């Protein structure tokens, strides 16, 4: 993955994660935001770890 694509992907995932975190905090009864936040955090971890494994 090229560096520019990696940076853009991480920025999009972080912004999306912050949006879902805000929605989850304001409405904890809705499971959708909790699940989407968890999936977003998983995606951030996968992107970071895959980048680390590509460039040892």
Buried (B, 14 or more C-beta within 10 A) or exposed (E): EEEEEBEEBBEEBEEBBEBBBEBBEEEEEEEEBBEBBEEBBEBBEEBEEEBEEEEE
